[in-house]
């Protein structure tokens, strides 16, 4: 039995899909050209851009690679790029190293 997708996840998928569509348009790419670059079908790109949360993660990354935004995605998910992540790292790392 399939579990329902939480509303927050559906909204995030919709927003990410809209953002990827905007990136595609900024690059003046058609849906078919994007599909060719990401090595997926045109229908998959359409589903992704409409916010289908069941799209495979590697497909999203292929699209990001084709658009040249993979580094921005990596940075956005890097915990050390946040105050919380840096604070937690400072707490978990040893304060003094002995020889």
Secondary structure, DSSP 4 states (H G I P E B T S, - for coil): -PPPPPHHHHHHHHHHHHHHHHHHHHTT--HHHHHHHHTS-HHHHHHHHTT-TTS-HHHHHHHHHHHT-HHHHHHHT-GGGSHHHHHHHHHHS-S----
